[in-house]
Amino acid sequence: MTTRFEEFRKLHLGETPLLLGNVWNVQTALQYEKLGFKAIGTSSAAVASDLGYEDGEDMPFEDYFFIIKRIAVSTTLPLTVDLEAGYGNTAEAIIATMVRLHEVGVVGINIEDSVINNSQRTIEDVERFTIKLKAIVDGLEKRNITMFINVRCDVFLLDLPNALDEAKHRIKQYQTANIDGVFLPCITNPDDTKAIIDTIDVPLNVMCMPNLPNFETLKALGVKRISMGNFIHTFLNKQLEKVTKEIIEKNSFIPIF
């Protein structure tokens, strides 16, 4: 019998990229399930925003875990969690968090190679981060836990110098930890995307951006996963503001009917 983890991993191996529905509550998860999505993932930024926190692990994990658990028990879709920098200062602490996620049915995580301190995001040392990844993977294996580990590399997000070469270098190191996938938010140039795909051995995940090529182009390039991030959440909040202004201006609820 195929496990939910195996089902999720298989979704990264087909010709058509997995369009991941990023959710922030049970309602969005159920909407995406109704629309035929194959898998969903939390957007930590969207959840944090709804709970009144800043992005970057400002949100207490217990608050986040409550939302994750409600989503996990309310949908039949494979669920992956945006774990940010891991919600733990050590590999053991991160593993403990992942064990809790596994216990409620989560099949995967994103973990990023940057951290936020005093509202400033900085990239982690590549060797130190790779050691942490290896410890996490080994720790899960010892506990007989299978989870799709998607490593978010933030060189393009941070617009670092020589981002393409830096991404190649980092991903080469991260792959030695037997990770399952790589996430490069803010990569949009097709040539850069193809250059990454040609040099890695795991599925590449990209994210919604204004200049991101359409899905057919991404498919032709070899992208295997496309994330929405928190952009739909932001868009819907703007629509709420817009329609509420119309109600106030018209002194009527006609704009919502």
Disulfide bonds with the S-S distance in Angstrom:
none
